[in-house]
Amino acid sequence: MITMSKVTIATAPCSWGVWYADGTPSGTPWNVFLDQAAAAGYQALELGPDGYLPTEQSVLRAELNQRGLKVCSGTCCYQFDRYDSFEAFRAPVEALCKRLNAFGAKYLVAMDESDVGAYSEKKAGFAPAVWDAFLQKIGRMAQFTRDEYGIEVVYHPHIKSMIETEAEIERLMDETGVRLCFDTGHHAYVNGSGQRGDTSALEFMKKHADKIAYLHFKNVDFDVFQRVQAEGLDSDTAFDLDVMCDLRDGIINFEALRDTIAQIGFEGIGVIAQDVPRATTSQAFAAAKRNLEYLREIHLID
């Protein structure tokens, strides 16, 4: 794996526009993702949506080995509001943990797809019991993966989900003890000023350094975000307009982020996870190379 300072860099299928197991929205075939991830210079990756990459361990191992790739984590993205308890989705989590153990990965990135409305407006009407049940499910899942498989659930706060604002993130951490997969772009989109040089993600990292276990590197395009705000666009439209841009070009100063990482003593995985839902495979491949080269250029990685 590529390292400098204390960051181990990796990539993920979302950087090829893959959000779901069937390869959508971009339609990038899984073998093309693996070929291009390796050719771009990455040596580690998240598995991405469960079922996108081969789930048979022997098949996956052969595909990764021939490309010199390793697994740094798995991803579980569920509509948690559809389940009464953790037991209702324990089986797929357990299957994924067994696969992660086979590949020596220690993290499971958890994301929420609950129905909160196009603008997260439904959350305003959620009763306290809804929030309590959600947090109980996350906490129980984290306890299970840790106790049974030695795998840490790292929670990914996400635009248009149950956990996205700073207050929601802090409640999650306080009530479950779960640490974060902290996504710089999602945090700035929801909690930042939208202005160039926005420091919301950096300040949060400094405030909660002990809870940042894992990073997603992402940035927000200034011009697109200004349009989103001016026209009141929903986040799905914003993503289609490529609101998440190359790391070099967004409102977060990544040299300042590099310094923040050093300041808080972060040691762990940093995934370049640029969301490009409408990119062609050639466009995604080019962006993946640019972003990796940029982090080397600013000496965030070697």
C-alpha positions as CSV (number, residue, x, y, z in Angstrom):
1,M,0.0,0.0,0.0
2,I,1.1,3.6,-0.7
3,T,2.0,5.5,2.5
4,M,3.4,8.7,3.6
5,S,3.3,10.1,7.1
6,K,0.5,8.1,8.6
7,V,-2.0,7.8,5.7
8,T,-2.5,4.6,3.8
9,I,-4.2,5.5,0.5
10,A,-6.9,3.5,-1.3
11,T,-9.7,3.9,-3.8
12,A,-13.3,2.7,-4.1
13,P,-15.9,1.9,-6.7
14,C,-17.7,5.2,-6.2
15,S,-14.7,6.9,-7.9
16,W,-15.9,5.0,-11.0
17,G,-19.5,6.1,-10.5
18,V,-20.6,2.8,-8.8
19,W,-23.0,3.2,-5.9
20,Y,-25.0,-0.1,-6.2
21,A,-24.2,-3.7,-6.6
22,D,-25.4,-3.7,-10.2
23,G,-22.8,-1.1,-11.1
24,T,-25.2,1.8,-11.5
25,P,-25.4,4.7,-11.9
26,S,-22.3,4.7,-14.2
27,G,-22.5,1.1,-15.3
28,T,-18.8,0.5,-14.9
29,P,-18.1,-3.3,-15.1
30,W,-16.3,-4.6,-12.0
31,N,-13.4,-6.0,-14.0
32,V,-12.9,-2.6,-15.6
33,F,-12.9,-1.0,-12.2
34,L,-10.2,-3.4,-10.9
35,D,-8.1,-3.0,-14.1
36,Q,-8.2,0.8,-14.0
37,A,-7.7,1.0,-10.2
38,A,-4.5,-1.0,-10.5
39,A,-3.4,0.9,-13.7
40,A,-3.9,4.2,-11.9
41,G,-1.5,3.2,-9.2
42,Y,-3.7,2.1,-6.4
43,Q,-2.8,-0.9,-4.4
44,A,-5.7,-1.1,-2.0
45,L,-9.5,-0.7,-2.3
46,E,-12.8,-0.8,-0.5
47,L,-15.1,-3.6,-1.8
48,G,-17.8,-1.1,-2.4
49,P,-21.5,-2.1,-2.7
50,D,-21.8,-5.6,-1.5
51,G,-22.1,-7.8,-4.5
52,Y,-20.5,-5.5,-7.0
53,L,-17.2,-7.3,-6.8
54,P,-17.3,-11.1,-6.8
55,T,-18.4,-12.5,-3.4
56,E,-16.8,-15.9,-3.8
57,Q,-13.5,-15.7,-1.9
58,S,-11.4,-17.8,-4.3
59,V,-12.6,-15.8,-7.3
60,L,-12.1,-12.4,-5.7
61,R,-8.7,-13.4,-4.4
62,A,-7.6,-14.5,-7.9
63,E,-8.9,-11.3,-9.4
64,L,-7.1,-9.1,-6.8
65,N,-3.9,-11.0,-6.9
66,Q,-3.4,-10.8,-10.6
67,R,-3.7,-7.0,-10.3
68,G,-1.7,-6.6,-7.1
69,L,-4.6,-5.2,-5.1
70,K,-5.5,-5.6,-1.5
71,V,-8.8,-5.0,0.4
72,C,-8.8,-2.3,3.1
73,S,-12.4,-2.5,4.1
74,G,-15.9,-3.5,3.2
75,T,-19.0,-1.4,2.8
76,C,-22.5,-1.9,4.2
77,C,-25.1,0.6,3.0
78,Y,-28.6,-0.2,4.1
79,Q,-32.0,1.4,4.5
80,F,-31.8,1.0,8.2
81,D,-35.3,2.5,8.7
82,R,-36.7,-0.7,7.1
83,Y,-35.4,-3.0,9.8
84,D,-36.9,-3.5,13.3
85,S,-33.6,-4.5,14.8
86,F,-30.0,-5.5,13.9
87,E,-31.1,-9.2,13.8
88,A,-33.1,-8.4,10.6
89,F,-29.9,-7.6,8.7
90,R,-27.4,-9.6,10.6
91,A,-27.0,-12.3,7.9
92,P,-25.5,-10.0,5.2
93,V,-23.3,-8.3,7.7
94,E,-22.0,-11.6,8.9
95,A,-21.3,-12.8,5.4
96,L,-19.4,-9.6,4.6
97,C,-17.4,-9.9,7.8
98,K,-16.3,-13.4,7.0
99,R,-15.1,-12.2,3.6
100,L,-13.2,-9.3,5.2
101,N,-11.5,-11.7,7.6
102,A,-10.4,-13.8,4.7
103,F,-8.7,-10.8,3.2
104,G,-7.3,-9.3,6.4
105,A,-9.4,-6.2,6.3
106,K,-10.2,-4.6,9.7
107,Y,-12.9,-2.1,8.9
108,L,-16.6,-2.1,7.8
109,V,-17.8,1.3,6.4
110,A,-21.5,1.8,7.3
111,M,-23.7,4.2,5.4
112,D,-27.4,4.9,5.7
113,E,-30.1,5.0,3.0
114,S,-33.1,5.6,5.1
115,D,-36.0,7.6,3.6
116,V,-35.4,11.1,4.9
117,G,-36.8,12.9,1.9
118,A,-35.1,14.6,-1.0
119,Y,-33.9,17.4,1.3
120,S,-33.8,15.5,4.5
121,E,-37.0,17.2,5.4
122,K,-38.7,14.1,6.8
123,K,-36.3,14.0,9.8
124,A,-38.0,17.0,11.3
125,G,-41.0,14.9,12.0
126,F,-39.3,11.8,13.4
127,A,-40.3,10.9,16.9
128,P,-37.5,10.3,19.5
129,A,-38.2,6.6,19.3
130,V,-37.2,6.5,15.7
131,W,-33.8,8.1,16.5
132,D,-33.3,5.8,19.5
133,A,-34.1,2.7,17.4
134,F,-31.7,3.8,14.6
135,L,-28.8,4.4,17.0
136,Q,-29.5,1.0,18.8
137,K,-29.2,-0.8,15.4
138,I,-25.9,0.9,14.6
139,G,-24.5,0.3,18.1
140,R,-25.6,-3.4,18.0
141,M,-24.0,-4.0,14.6
142,A,-20.8,-2.4,15.7
143,Q,-20.7,-4.6,18.8
144,F,-21.4,-7.7,16.8
145,T,-18.7,-7.2,14.2
146,R,-16.1,-6.3,16.8
147,D,-16.9,-9.1,19.2
148,E,-17.4,-11.9,16.6
149,Y,-14.9,-10.9,13.9
150,G,-12.6,-8.3,15.2
151,I,-13.8,-5.8,12.6
152,E,-14.5,-2.2,13.5
153,V,-17.6,-0.5,12.1
154,V,-16.7,3.0,11.0
155,Y,-19.8,5.1,10.4
156,H,-19.9,7.3,7.3
157,P,-22.1,10.5,7.8
158,H,-23.7,11.1,4.4
159,I,-25.8,13.7,2.7
160,K,-29.5,12.9,2.7
161,S,-29.3,10.3,5.5
162,M,-30.1,9.9,9.2
163,I,-26.6,11.1,10.2
164,E,-25.3,14.2,8.3
165,T,-25.3,17.3,10.5
166,E,-22.6,17.9,13.1
167,A,-25.3,17.5,15.9
168,E,-26.4,14.2,14.5
169,I,-22.8,13.0,14.1
170,E,-22.0,13.9,17.7
171,R,-25.1,12.2,19.0
172,L,-24.2,9.0,17.1
173,M,-20.7,9.0,18.6
174,D,-21.9,9.8,22.1
175,E,-24.6,7.2,22.2
176,T,-23.0,4.3,20.3
177,G,-19.3,4.8,20.8
178,V,-18.8,4.2,17.1
179,R,-15.9,6.0,15.4
180,L,-16.2,7.6,12.0
181,C,-15.3,7.1,8.4
182,F,-15.1,10.9,8.0
183,D,-15.9,12.1,4.5
184,T,-14.4,15.6,3.9
185,G,-16.7,16.4,1.0
186,H,-20.0,15.2,2.6
187,H,-19.2,17.2,5.7
188,A,-18.4,20.4,3.9
189,Y,-21.6,20.1,1.7
190,V,-23.9,19.7,4.7
191,N,-22.1,21.7,7.4
192,G,-19.8,24.2,5.7
193,S,-20.1,27.7,4.3
194,G,-19.9,26.7,0.6
195,Q,-17.1,29.3,0.2
196,R,-13.6,28.7,-1.0
197,G,-11.3,27.8,1.8
198,D,-14.1,26.3,3.9
199,T,-12.7,24.8,7.1
200,S,-15.7,23.0,8.5
201,A,-14.2,19.5,7.9
202,L,-10.8,20.5,9.3
203,E,-12.3,22.0,12.4
204,F,-14.5,19.0,13.0
205,M,-11.4,16.7,12.7
206,K,-9.5,18.8,15.2
207,K,-12.5,18.7,17.6
208,H,-13.0,15.0,17.4
209,A,-9.6,13.7,16.5
210,D,-10.0,10.6,18.7
211,K,-13.2,9.6,16.8
212,I,-11.7,9.8,13.3
213,A,-10.7,6.3,12.5
214,Y,-10.9,6.3,8.7
215,L,-11.0,9.0,6.0
216,H,-12.7,9.6,2.7
217,F,-11.0,12.3,0.6
218,K,-13.6,14.3,-1.3
219,N,-14.0,17.9,-2.3
220,V,-16.9,20.2,-3.3
221,D,-17.0,22.3,-6.4
222,F,-17.6,26.0,-5.6
223,D,-19.5,26.9,-8.7
224,V,-21.8,23.9,-8.7
225,F,-22.5,24.3,-5.0
226,Q,-23.4,28.0,-5.5
227,R,-25.9,26.9,-8.1
228,V,-27.3,24.2,-5.8
229,Q,-27.9,26.8,-3.1
230,A,-29.2,29.5,-5.4
231,E,-31.7,27.2,-7.2
232,G,-32.6,25.1,-4.2
233,L,-31.5,21.9,-5.9
234,D,-31.7,18.5,-4.2
235,S,-28.5,16.5,-3.5
236,D,-29.2,13.9,-6.2
237,T,-29.3,16.7,-8.8
238,A,-26.1,18.2,-7.3
239,F,-24.3,14.9,-7.7
240,D,-25.4,14.6,-11.3
241,L,-23.9,18.1,-11.8
242,D,-20.6,16.8,-10.3
243,V,-20.7,18.8,-7.1
244,M,-18.0,16.5,-5.9
245,C,-14.9,17.5,-7.9
246,D,-11.2,16.7,-8.2
247,L,-9.5,17.1,-4.9
248,R,-7.3,19.9,-6.2
249,D,-10.3,22.1,-7.4
250,G,-12.8,22.3,-4.5
251,I,-13.6,24.5,-1.6
252,I,-11.5,22.5,0.9
253,N,-7.8,23.4,0.8
254,F,-6.1,20.0,0.8
255,E,-2.8,21.4,1.9
256,A,-4.5,22.6,5.0
257,L,-6.1,19.2,5.3
258,R,-2.7,17.6,5.1
259,D,-1.5,19.8,7.9
260,T,-4.6,18.9,10.0
261,I,-4.0,15.2,9.5
262,A,-0.4,15.7,10.8
263,Q,-1.7,17.9,13.7
264,I,-4.2,15.4,15.0
265,G,-1.8,12.5,14.6
266,F,-4.1,10.6,12.3
267,E,-2.9,7.1,11.4
268,G,-5.0,5.0,9.1
269,I,-6.7,4.6,5.7
270,G,-7.6,7.5,3.4
271,V,-9.8,6.6,0.5
272,I,-10.0,8.8,-2.6
273,A,-13.7,8.5,-3.1
274,Q,-14.8,11.1,-5.7
275,D,-18.4,10.6,-6.6
276,V,-18.8,10.7,-10.4
277,P,-22.2,9.1,-11.1
278,R,-22.3,10.1,-14.8
279,A,-18.6,9.7,-15.7
280,T,-17.5,7.3,-18.4
281,T,-14.9,4.8,-17.4
282,S,-12.2,6.8,-19.2
283,Q,-13.2,10.0,-17.4
284,A,-13.2,8.2,-14.0
285,F,-9.8,6.6,-14.8
286,A,-8.3,10.0,-15.6
287,A,-9.7,11.6,-12.4
288,A,-8.5,8.7,-10.3
289,K,-5.0,9.2,-11.6
290,R,-5.2,13.0,-11.2
291,N,-6.3,12.8,-7.6
292,L,-3.6,10.3,-6.7
293,E,-0.9,12.5,-8.4
294,Y,-2.2,15.6,-6.6
295,L,-2.0,14.0,-3.1
296,R,1.6,13.0,-4.0
297,E,2.3,16.5,-5.2
298,I,1.3,18.1,-2.0
299,H,3.1,15.4,0.0
300,L,0.0,14.1,1.7
301,I,1.2,10.7,0.5
302,D,4.4,9.4,-0.8
